[in-house]
Amino acid sequence: MTAWAVIRRCGGQVRAGIGAPYALDFGAVLALADAMGATSALLADVLPHVEPVIVKAYQEQSENAD
């Protein structure tokens, strides 16, 4: 498994407040990666850069649903 495979599956691993998700739950994402056999330094390095993209997608989806 690769870091990309984990990122593709981690969209539901979010921290949410009132209204919408505001961050990825890195602990849950890394546990998912471990379960998938895909833990790597690359994943840990890439997560902070992908997080805003995933959170923004949730926000846009929420805005379009209204």
Distance bins in CASP14 RR format, pairs under 12 A and 6 or more apart:
PFRMAT RR
TARGET T0000
AUTHOR 0000-0000-0000
RMODE 2
METHOD distances of the structure
MODEL  1
1 7 0 0 0 0 0 1 0 0 0 0 0
1 8 0 0 0 0 0 1 0 0 0 0 0
1 9 0 0 0 0 1 0 0 0 0 0 0
1 32 0 0 0 0 0 1 0 0 0 0 0
1 33 1 0 0 1 0 0 0 0 0 0 0
1 34 0 0 0 0 0 1 0 0 0 0 0
1 35 0 0 0 0 1 0 0 0 0 0 0
1 36 1 0 1 0 0 0 0 0 0 0 0
1 37 1 0 1 0 0 0 0 0 0 0 0
1 38 1 1 0 0 0 0 0 0 0 0 0
1 39 0 0 0 0 1 0 0 0 0 0 0
1 40 0 0 0 0 1 0 0 0 0 0 0
1 42 0 0 0 0 0 1 0 0 0 0 0
1 43 0 0 0 0 1 0 0 0 0 0 0
2 8 0 0 0 0 1 0 0 0 0 0 0
2 9 0 0 0 0 0 1 0 0 0 0 0
2 33 0 0 0 0 1 0 0 0 0 0 0
2 36 0 0 0 0 1 0 0 0 0 0 0
2 37 0 0 0 0 1 0 0 0 0 0 0
2 38 1 0 0 1 0 0 0 0 0 0 0
2 39 0 0 0 0 0 1 0 0 0 0 0
2 40 0 0 0 0 1 0 0 0 0 0 0
2 42 0 0 0 0 1 0 0 0 0 0 0
2 43 0 0 0 0 1 0 0 0 0 0 0
2 46 0 0 0 0 0 1 0 0 0 0 0
3 9 0 0 0 0 0 1 0 0 0 0 0
3 10 0 0 0 0 0 1 0 0 0 0 0
3 29 0 0 0 0 0 1 0 0 0 0 0
3 30 0 0 0 0 0 1 0 0 0 0 0
3 32 0 0 0 0 0 1 0 0 0 0 0
3 33 1 0 0 1 0 0 0 0 0 0 0
3 36 0 0 0 0 0 1 0 0 0 0 0
3 37 0 0 0 0 0 1 0 0 0 0 0
3 38 1 0 0 1 0 0 0 0 0 0 0
3 39 0 0 0 0 1 0 0 0 0 0 0
3 40 1 0 1 0 0 0 0 0 0 0 0
3 41 0 0 0 0 1 0 0 0 0 0 0
3 42 1 0 1 0 0 0 0 0 0 0 0
3 43 1 1 0 0 0 0 0 0 0 0 0
3 44 0 0 0 0 1 0 0 0 0 0 0
3 45 0 0 0 0 1 0 0 0 0 0 0
3 46 1 0 1 0 0 0 0 0 0 0 0
3 47 0 0 0 0 1 0 0 0 0 0 0
3 49 0 0 0 0 0 1 0 0 0 0 0
3 50 0 0 0 0 1 0 0 0 0 0 0
4 10 0 0 0 0 0 1 0 0 0 0 0
4 33 0 0 0 0 0 1 0 0 0 0 0
4 36 0 0 0 0 0 1 0 0 0 0 0
4 38 0 0 0 0 1 0 0 0 0 0 0
4 40 0 0 0 0 0 1 0 0 0 0 0
4 42 0 0 0 0 1 0 0 0 0 0 0
4 43 0 0 0 0 1 0 0 0 0 0 0
4 46 0 0 0 0 1 0 0 0 0 0 0
4 47 0 0 0 0 0 1 0 0 0 0 0
4 50 0 0 0 0 1 0 0 0 0 0 0
5 29 0 0 0 0 0 1 0 0 0 0 0
5 32 0 0 0 0 1 0 0 0 0 0 0
5 33 0 0 0 0 1 0 0 0 0 0 0
5 35 0 0 0 0 0 1 0 0 0 0 0
5 36 1 0 0 1 0 0 0 0 0 0 0
5 37 0 0 0 0 1 0 0 0 0 0 0
5 38 1 0 0 1 0 0 0 0 0 0 0
5 39 0 0 0 0 0 1 0 0 0 0 0
5 40 0 0 0 0 0 1 0 0 0 0 0
5 42 0 0 0 0 0 1 0 0 0 0 0
5 43 0 0 0 0 1 0 0 0 0 0 0
6 13 0 0 0 0 1 0 0 0 0 0 0
6 24 0 0 0 0 0 1 0 0 0 0 0
6 26 0 0 0 0 0 1 0 0 0 0 0
6 27 0 0 0 0 0 1 0 0 0 0 0
6 28 0 0 0 0 0 1 0 0 0 0 0
6 29 1 0 0 1 0 0 0 0 0 0 0
6 30 0 0 0 0 1 0 0 0 0 0 0
6 31 0 0 0 0 0 1 0 0 0 0 0
6 32 1 0 0 1 0 0 0 0 0 0 0
6 33 1 0 1 0 0 0 0 0 0 0 0
6 34 0 0 0 0 1 0 0 0 0 0 0
6 35 0 0 0 0 1 0 0 0 0 0 0
6 36 1 0 0 1 0 0 0 0 0 0 0
6 37 0 0 0 0 1 0 0 0 0 0 0
6 38 1 0 1 0 0 0 0 0 0 0 0
6 39 0 0 0 0 1 0 0 0 0 0 0
6 40 0 0 0 0 1 0 0 0 0 0 0
6 42 0 0 0 0 0 1 0 0 0 0 0
6 43 1 0 1 0 0 0 0 0 0 0 0
6 44 0 0 0 0 0 1 0 0 0 0 0
6 46 0 0 0 0 1 0 0 0 0 0 0
6 47 0 0 0 0 1 0 0 0 0 0 0
6 50 0 0 0 0 0 1 0 0 0 0 0
7 13 0 0 0 0 0 1 0 0 0 0 0
7 24 0 0 0 0 1 0 0 0 0 0 0
7 29 0 0 0 0 1 0 0 0 0 0 0
7 30 0 0 0 0 0 1 0 0 0 0 0
7 32 0 0 0 0 0 1 0 0 0 0 0
7 33 0 0 0 0 1 0 0 0 0 0 0
7 36 0 0 0 0 0 1 0 0 0 0 0
7 38 0 0 0 0 1 0 0 0 0 0 0
7 40 0 0 0 0 0 1 0 0 0 0 0
7 42 0 0 0 0 0 1 0 0 0 0 0
7 43 1 0 0 1 0 0 0 0 0 0 0
7 44 0 0 0 0 0 1 0 0 0 0 0
7 45 0 0 0 0 0 1 0 0 0 0 0
7 46 1 0 0 1 0 0 0 0 0 0 0
7 47 1 0 0 1 0 0 0 0 0 0 0
7 48 0 0 0 0 0 1 0 0 0 0 0
7 49 0 0 0 0 0 1 0 0 0 0 0
7 50 1 0 1 0 0 0 0 0 0 0 0
7 51 0 0 0 0 1 0 0 0 0 0 0
7 53 0 0 0 0 1 0 0 0 0 0 0
7 54 0 0 0 0 1 0 0 0 0 0 0
8 29 0 0 0 0 0 1 0 0 0 0 0
8 32 0 0 0 0 0 1 0 0 0 0 0
8 33 0 0 0 0 0 1 0 0 0 0 0
8 36 0 0 0 0 0 1 0 0 0 0 0
8 38 0 0 0 0 0 1 0 0 0 0 0
8 43 0 0 0 0 0 1 0 0 0 0 0
8 50 0 0 0 0 0 1 0 0 0 0 0
8 54 0 0 0 0 0 1 0 0 0 0 0
9 24 0 0 0 0 0 1 0 0 0 0 0
9 28 0 0 0 0 0 1 0 0 0 0 0
9 29 0 0 0 0 1 0 0 0 0 0 0
9 31 0 0 0 0 0 1 0 0 0 0 0
9 32 1 0 0 1 0 0 0 0 0 0 0
9 33 0 0 0 0 1 0 0 0 0 0 0
9 35 0 0 0 0 0 1 0 0 0 0 0
9 36 1 0 0 1 0 0 0 0 0 0 0
9 38 0 0 0 0 1 0 0 0 0 0 0
9 43 0 0 0 0 0 1 0 0 0 0 0
9 54 0 0 0 0 0 1 0 0 0 0 0
10 21 0 0 0 0 0 1 0 0 0 0 0
10 23 0 0 0 0 0 1 0 0 0 0 0
10 24 1 0 0 1 0 0 0 0 0 0 0
10 25 0 0 0 0 1 0 0 0 0 0 0
10 26 0 0 0 0 1 0 0 0 0 0 0
10 27 0 0 0 0 0 1 0 0 0 0 0
10 28 1 0 0 1 0 0 0 0 0 0 0
10 29 1 0 1 0 0 0 0 0 0 0 0
10 30 0 0 0 0 1 0 0 0 0 0 0
10 31 0 0 0 0 0 1 0 0 0 0 0
10 32 1 0 0 1 0 0 0 0 0 0 0
10 33 0 0 0 0 1 0 0 0 0 0 0
10 35 0 0 0 0 0 1 0 0 0 0 0
10 36 0 0 0 0 0 1 0 0 0 0 0
10 38 0 0 0 0 0 1 0 0 0 0 0
10 43 0 0 0 0 1 0 0 0 0 0 0
10 46 0 0 0 0 0 1 0 0 0 0 0
10 47 0 0 0 0 1 0 0 0 0 0 0
10 50 0 0 0 0 1 0 0 0 0 0 0
10 51 0 0 0 0 1 0 0 0 0 0 0
10 53 0 0 0 0 0 1 0 0 0 0 0
10 54 1 0 0 1 0 0 0 0 0 0 0
10 55 0 0 0 0 0 1 0 0 0 0 0
11 21 0 0 0 0 1 0 0 0 0 0 0
11 23 0 0 0 0 0 1 0 0 0 0 0
11 24 1 0 0 1 0 0 0 0 0 0 0
11 25 0 0 0 0 1 0 0 0 0 0 0
11 28 0 0 0 0 1 0 0 0 0 0 0
11 29 0 0 0 0 1 0 0 0 0 0 0
11 32 0 0 0 0 1 0 0 0 0 0 0
11 47 0 0 0 0 0 1 0 0 0 0 0
11 50 0 0 0 0 1 0 0 0 0 0 0
11 51 0 0 0 0 0 1 0 0 0 0 0
11 53 0 0 0 0 0 1 0 0 0 0 0
11 54 1 0 1 0 0 0 0 0 0 0 0
11 55 0 0 0 0 1 0 0 0 0 0 0
11 57 0 0 0 0 1 0 0 0 0 0 0
11 58 0 0 0 0 1 0 0 0 0 0 0
11 61 0 0 0 0 0 1 0 0 0 0 0
12 21 0 0 0 0 1 0 0 0 0 0 0
12 23 0 0 0 0 0 1 0 0 0 0 0
12 24 0 0 0 0 1 0 0 0 0 0 0
12 25 0 0 0 0 1 0 0 0 0 0 0
12 28 0 0 0 0 1 0 0 0 0 0 0
12 29 0 0 0 0 1 0 0 0 0 0 0
12 32 0 0 0 0 1 0 0 0 0 0 0
12 54 0 0 0 0 1 0 0 0 0 0 0
12 55 0 0 0 0 0 1 0 0 0 0 0
12 57 0 0 0 0 0 1 0 0 0 0 0
12 58 0 0 0 0 1 0 0 0 0 0 0
13 21 0 0 0 0 1 0 0 0 0 0 0
13 23 0 0 0 0 0 1 0 0 0 0 0
13 24 1 0 0 1 0 0 0 0 0 0 0
13 25 1 0 1 0 0 0 0 0 0 0 0
13 26 0 0 0 0 1 0 0 0 0 0 0
13 27 1 0 0 1 0 0 0 0 0 0 0
13 28 1 0 1 0 0 0 0 0 0 0 0
13 29 1 0 1 0 0 0 0 0 0 0 0
13 30 0 0 0 0 1 0 0 0 0 0 0
13 31 0 0 0 0 1 0 0 0 0 0 0
13 32 1 0 0 1 0 0 0 0 0 0 0
13 33 0 0 0 0 0 1 0 0 0 0 0
13 35 0 0 0 0 0 1 0 0 0 0 0
13 47 0 0 0 0 0 1 0 0 0 0 0
13 50 0 0 0 0 0 1 0 0 0 0 0
13 51 0 0 0 0 0 1 0 0 0 0 0
13 54 0 0 0 0 1 0 0 0 0 0 0
13 55 0 0 0 0 0 1 0 0 0 0 0
13 58 0 0 0 0 0 1 0 0 0 0 0
14 20 0 0 0 0 1 0 0 0 0 0 0
14 21 1 1 0 0 0 0 0 0 0 0 0
14 22 1 0 0 1 0 0 0 0 0 0 0
14 23 1 0 0 1 0 0 0 0 0 0 0
14 24 1 0 1 0 0 0 0 0 0 0 0
14 25 1 0 0 1 0 0 0 0 0 0 0
14 26 0 0 0 0 0 1 0 0 0 0 0
14 27 0 0 0 0 0 1 0 0 0 0 0
14 28 0 0 0 0 1 0 0 0 0 0 0
14 29 0 0 0 0 1 0 0 0 0 0 0
14 51 0 0 0 0 1 0 0 0 0 0 0
14 54 1 0 0 1 0 0 0 0 0 0 0
14 55 1 0 0 1 0 0 0 0 0 0 0
14 57 0 0 0 0 0 1 0 0 0 0 0
14 58 1 0 0 1 0 0 0 0 0 0 0
14 59 0 0 0 0 0 1 0 0 0 0 0
14 62 0 0 0 0 0 1 0 0 0 0 0
15 21 1 0 0 1 0 0 0 0 0 0 0
15 22 1 0 0 1 0 0 0 0 0 0 0
15 23 1 0 1 0 0 0 0 0 0 0 0
15 24 1 0 0 1 0 0 0 0 0 0 0
15 25 1 0 1 0 0 0 0 0 0 0 0
15 26 0 0 0 0 1 0 0 0 0 0 0
15 27 0 0 0 0 0 1 0 0 0 0 0
15 28 0 0 0 0 1 0 0 0 0 0 0
15 29 0 0 0 0 0 1 0 0 0 0 0
15 51 0 0 0 0 0 1 0 0 0 0 0
15 54 0 0 0 0 0 1 0 0 0 0 0
15 55 0 0 0 0 1 0 0 0 0 0 0
15 58 0 0 0 0 0 1 0 0 0 0 0
16 22 1 0 0 1 0 0 0 0 0 0 0
16 23 0 0 0 0 1 0 0 0 0 0 0
16 24 0 0 0 0 0 1 0 0 0 0 0
16 25 0 0 0 0 1 0 0 0 0 0 0
16 55 0 0 0 0 1 0 0 0 0 0 0
16 58 0 0 0 0 1 0 0 0 0 0 0
16 59 0 0 0 0 0 1 0 0 0 0 0
16 62 0 0 0 0 0 1 0 0 0 0 0
17 23 0 0 0 0 1 0 0 0 0 0 0
17 55 0 0 0 0 0 1 0 0 0 0 0
17 58 0 0 0 0 0 1 0 0 0 0 0
17 62 0 0 0 0 0 1 0 0 0 0 0
18 62 0 0 0 0 0 1 0 0 0 0 0
19 58 0 0 0 0 1 0 0 0 0 0 0
19 59 0 0 0 0 1 0 0 0 0 0 0
19 62 1 0 0 1 0 0 0 0 0 0 0
19 63 0 0 0 0 0 1 0 0 0 0 0
19 65 0 0 0 0 0 1 0 0 0 0 0
19 66 0 0 0 0 0 1 0 0 0 0 0
20 54 0 0 0 0 0 1 0 0 0 0 0
20 55 0 0 0 0 1 0 0 0 0 0 0
20 56 0 0 0 0 0 1 0 0 0 0 0
20 57 0 0 0 0 0 1 0 0 0 0 0
20 58 1 0 1 0 0 0 0 0 0 0 0
20 59 1 0 1 0 0 0 0 0 0 0 0
20 60 0 0 0 0 0 1 0 0 0 0 0
20 61 0 0 0 0 1 0 0 0 0 0 0
20 62 1 0 1 0 0 0 0 0 0 0 0
20 63 0 0 0 0 1 0 0 0 0 0 0
20 65 0 0 0 0 0 1 0 0 0 0 0
20 66 0 0 0 0 0 1 0 0 0 0 0
21 51 0 0 0 0 0 1 0 0 0 0 0
21 52 0 0 0 0 0 1 0 0 0 0 0
21 54 0 0 0 0 1 0 0 0 0 0 0
21 55 1 0 1 0 0 0 0 0 0 0 0
21 56 0 0 0 0 0 1 0 0 0 0 0
21 57 0 0 0 0 1 0 0 0 0 0 0
21 58 1 0 1 0 0 0 0 0 0 0 0
21 59 1 0 0 1 0 0 0 0 0 0 0
21 60 0 0 0 0 0 1 0 0 0 0 0
21 61 0 0 0 0 1 0 0 0 0 0 0
21 62 0 0 0 0 1 0 0 0 0 0 0
22 51 0 0 0 0 1 0 0 0 0 0 0
22 52 0 0 0 0 0 1 0 0 0 0 0
22 54 0 0 0 0 0 1 0 0 0 0 0
22 55 1 0 0 1 0 0 0 0 0 0 0
22 56 0 0 0 0 0 1 0 0 0 0 0
22 58 0 0 0 0 1 0 0 0 0 0 0
22 59 0 0 0 0 1 0 0 0 0 0 0
22 62 0 0 0 0 0 1 0 0 0 0 0
23 29 0 0 0 0 0 1 0 0 0 0 0
23 47 0 0 0 0 0 1 0 0 0 0 0
23 48 0 0 0 0 0 1 0 0 0 0 0
23 50 0 0 0 0 0 1 0 0 0 0 0
23 51 1 0 0 1 0 0 0 0 0 0 0
23 52 0 0 0 0 1 0 0 0 0 0 0
23 54 0 0 0 0 1 0 0 0 0 0 0
23 55 1 0 0 1 0 0 0 0 0 0 0
23 56 0 0 0 0 0 1 0 0 0 0 0
23 58 0 0 0 0 0 1 0 0 0 0 0
23 59 0 0 0 0 0 1 0 0 0 0 0
24 30 0 0 0 0 0 1 0 0 0 0 0
24 32 0 0 0 0 0 1 0 0 0 0 0
24 33 0 0 0 0 0 1 0 0 0 0 0
24 43 0 0 0 0 0 1 0 0 0 0 0
24 46 0 0 0 0 0 1 0 0 0 0 0
24 47 1 0 0 1 0 0 0 0 0 0 0
24 48 0 0 0 0 1 0 0 0 0 0 0
24 49 0 0 0 0 0 1 0 0 0 0 0
24 50 1 0 0 1 0 0 0 0 0 0 0
24 51 1 0 1 0 0 0 0 0 0 0 0
24 52 0 0 0 0 1 0 0 0 0 0 0
24 53 0 0 0 0 0 1 0 0 0 0 0
24 54 1 0 0 1 0 0 0 0 0 0 0
24 55 1 0 0 1 0 0 0 0 0 0 0
24 56 0 0 0 0 0 1 0 0 0 0 0
24 57 0 0 0 0 0 1 0 0 0 0 0
24 58 0 0 0 0 0 1 0 0 0 0 0
25 31 0 0 0 0 1 0 0 0 0 0 0
25 32 0 0 0 0 1 0 0 0 0 0 0
25 47 0 0 0 0 0 1 0 0 0 0 0
25 51 0 0 0 0 0 1 0 0 0 0 0
25 54 0 0 0 0 0 1 0 0 0 0 0
25 55 0 0 0 0 0 1 0 0 0 0 0
26 32 0 0 0 0 0 1 0 0 0 0 0
26 33 0 0 0 0 0 1 0 0 0 0 0
26 43 0 0 0 0 0 1 0 0 0 0 0
26 44 0 0 0 0 1 0 0 0 0 0 0
26 46 0 0 0 0 0 1 0 0 0 0 0
26 47 1 0 0 1 0 0 0 0 0 0 0
26 48 0 0 0 0 1 0 0 0 0 0 0
26 50 0 0 0 0 0 1 0 0 0 0 0
26 51 0 0 0 0 1 0 0 0 0 0 0
26 54 0 0 0 0 0 1 0 0 0 0 0
27 33 0 0 0 0 1 0 0 0 0 0 0
27 34 0 0 0 0 1 0 0 0 0 0 0
27 35 0 0 0 0 0 1 0 0 0 0 0
27 39 0 0 0 0 0 1 0 0 0 0 0
27 43 0 0 0 0 0 1 0 0 0 0 0
27 44 0 0 0 0 0 1 0 0 0 0 0
27 47 0 0 0 0 1 0 0 0 0 0 0
28 34 0 0 0 0 0 1 0 0 0 0 0
28 35 0 0 0 0 0 1 0 0 0 0 0
28 47 0 0 0 0 0 1 0 0 0 0 0
29 35 0 0 0 0 0 1 0 0 0 0 0
29 36 0 0 0 0 0 1 0 0 0 0 0
29 38 0 0 0 0 0 1 0 0 0 0 0
29 39 0 0 0 0 0 1 0 0 0 0 0
29 43 0 0 0 0 1 0 0 0 0 0 0
29 44 0 0 0 0 1 0 0 0 0 0 0
29 46 0 0 0 0 0 1 0 0 0 0 0
29 47 1 0 0 1 0 0 0 0 0 0 0
29 48 0 0 0 0 0 1 0 0 0 0 0
29 50 0 0 0 0 1 0 0 0 0 0 0
29 51 0 0 0 0 1 0 0 0 0 0 0
29 54 0 0 0 0 1 0 0 0 0 0 0
30 36 0 0 0 0 0 1 0 0 0 0 0
30 37 0 0 0 0 0 1 0 0 0 0 0
30 38 0 0 0 0 1 0 0 0 0 0 0
30 39 1 0 0 1 0 0 0 0 0 0 0
30 40 0 0 0 0 0 1 0 0 0 0 0
30 41 0 0 0 0 0 1 0 0 0 0 0
30 43 1 0 0 1 0 0 0 0 0 0 0
30 44 1 0 0 1 0 0 0 0 0 0 0
30 46 0 0 0 0 0 1 0 0 0 0 0
30 47 0 0 0 0 1 0 0 0 0 0 0
31 37 0 0 0 0 0 1 0 0 0 0 0
31 38 0 0 0 0 0 1 0 0 0 0 0
31 39 0 0 0 0 1 0 0 0 0 0 0
31 43 0 0 0 0 0 1 0 0 0 0 0
32 38 0 0 0 0 1 0 0 0 0 0 0
32 39 0 0 0 0 1 0 0 0 0 0 0
32 43 0 0 0 0 1 0 0 0 0 0 0
32 47 0 0 0 0 0 1 0 0 0 0 0
33 39 1 0 1 0 0 0 0 0 0 0 0
33 40 1 0 0 1 0 0 0 0 0 0 0
33 41 0 0 0 0 0 1 0 0 0 0 0
33 42 0 0 0 0 0 1 0 0 0 0 0
33 43 1 0 1 0 0 0 0 0 0 0 0
33 44 0 0 0 0 1 0 0 0 0 0 0
33 46 0 0 0 0 0 1 0 0 0 0 0
33 47 0 0 0 0 1 0 0 0 0 0 0
34 40 0 0 0 0 0 1 0 0 0 0 0
34 43 0 0 0 0 0 1 0 0 0 0 0
34 44 0 0 0 0 0 1 0 0 0 0 0
36 43 0 0 0 0 0 1 0 0 0 0 0
37 43 0 0 0 0 0 1 0 0 0 0 0
38 44 0 0 0 0 0 1 0 0 0 0 0
38 46 0 0 0 0 0 1 0 0 0 0 0
39 47 0 0 0 0 0 1 0 0 0 0 0
40 46 0 0 0 0 1 0 0 0 0 0 0
40 47 0 0 0 0 0 1 0 0 0 0 0
41 47 0 0 0 0 0 1 0 0 0 0 0
42 49 0 0 0 0 0 1 0 0 0 0 0
42 50 0 0 0 0 0 1 0 0 0 0 0
43 49 0 0 0 0 0 1 0 0 0 0 0
43 50 0 0 0 0 1 0 0 0 0 0 0
44 50 0 0 0 0 0 1 0 0 0 0 0
46 53 0 0 0 0 0 1 0 0 0 0 0
46 54 0 0 0 0 0 1 0 0 0 0 0
47 53 0 0 0 0 0 1 0 0 0 0 0
47 54 0 0 0 0 1 0 0 0 0 0 0
47 55 0 0 0 0 0 1 0 0 0 0 0
48 54 0 0 0 0 0 1 0 0 0 0 0
48 55 0 0 0 0 0 1 0 0 0 0 0
50 56 0 0 0 0 0 1 0 0 0 0 0
50 57 0 0 0 0 0 1 0 0 0 0 0
51 57 0 0 0 0 0 1 0 0 0 0 0
51 58 0 0 0 0 0 1 0 0 0 0 0
52 58 0 0 0 0 0 1 0 0 0 0 0
52 59 0 0 0 0 0 1 0 0 0 0 0
53 59 0 0 0 0 0 1 0 0 0 0 0
53 60 0 0 0 0 0 1 0 0 0 0 0
54 60 0 0 0 0 0 1 0 0 0 0 0
54 61 0 0 0 0 0 1 0 0 0 0 0
55 61 0 0 0 0 0 1 0 0 0 0 0
55 62 0 0 0 0 0 1 0 0 0 0 0
56 62 0 0 0 0 0 1 0 0 0 0 0
56 63 0 0 0 0 0 1 0 0 0 0 0
57 63 0 0 0 0 0 1 0 0 0 0 0
57 64 0 0 0 0 0 1 0 0 0 0 0
58 64 0 0 0 0 0 1 0 0 0 0 0
58 65 0 0 0 0 0 1 0 0 0 0 0
59 65 0 0 0 0 0 1 0 0 0 0 0
59 66 0 0 0 0 0 1 0 0 0 0 0
60 66 0 0 0 0 0 1 0 0 0 0 0
END
